[in-house]
Amino acid sequence: MNLEAYKIIPNYKTNKTDLFLALHEEILACEKTLDLVFDESYKEYVLKYGSGILGGTYVRIFLPETIIVTIAAWRDRITEYWFWDEGKNVLTKEEVLSSIRVGDTFDGDEIILFKKEYYILPRHQEMIYKAGDTLEETINWLCSSGILTEAFSEREFEPFNPEDLNNS
């Protein structure tokens, strides 16, 4: 993964660049709890950058703890508000409900992992998009495809405390 291209910028509230990183043990515990294996680019991202927003406040990738803490409520919400029927040839509702949410975008699009492949559940479309086999491919798709937002090349990373997400 080309993580060297990400420039760390100060958090807009704290004006600090402190990183909130995942630990190897947390990744392993999440994998065991959810019976999955993360790709190397997800692991590298959360170990090197951790909790924050990439690409001019666009992409947010969750730490393993956040994935575990929020998965039940996320699945309840998806069950109640399912509307991606145009994407049923990509993933069925049952497949989405057996996936895990690993992140989202500023626009409310959800990044999910299902059987070692990443997909996007757009907030404003009924389609489901396959975005990549790795987190790196998925981030590049989100920032460069021009499908969900205008393509952009900026790759700044703004760290934030994951507790702010878990408590919201």
Secondary structure, DSSP 8 states (H G I E B T S, - for coil): --GGG-EE---TTT-----B---HHHHHHHHHHHT----HHHHHHHHHTBSEEETTTTEEE--HHHHHHHHHHHHHHHHHH---GGGTTT--HHHHHTSEEEEEETTS-EEEEETTEEEEE-SS-S--EEEESSHHHHHHHHHHS-SSS------EEEE--HHHHHT-
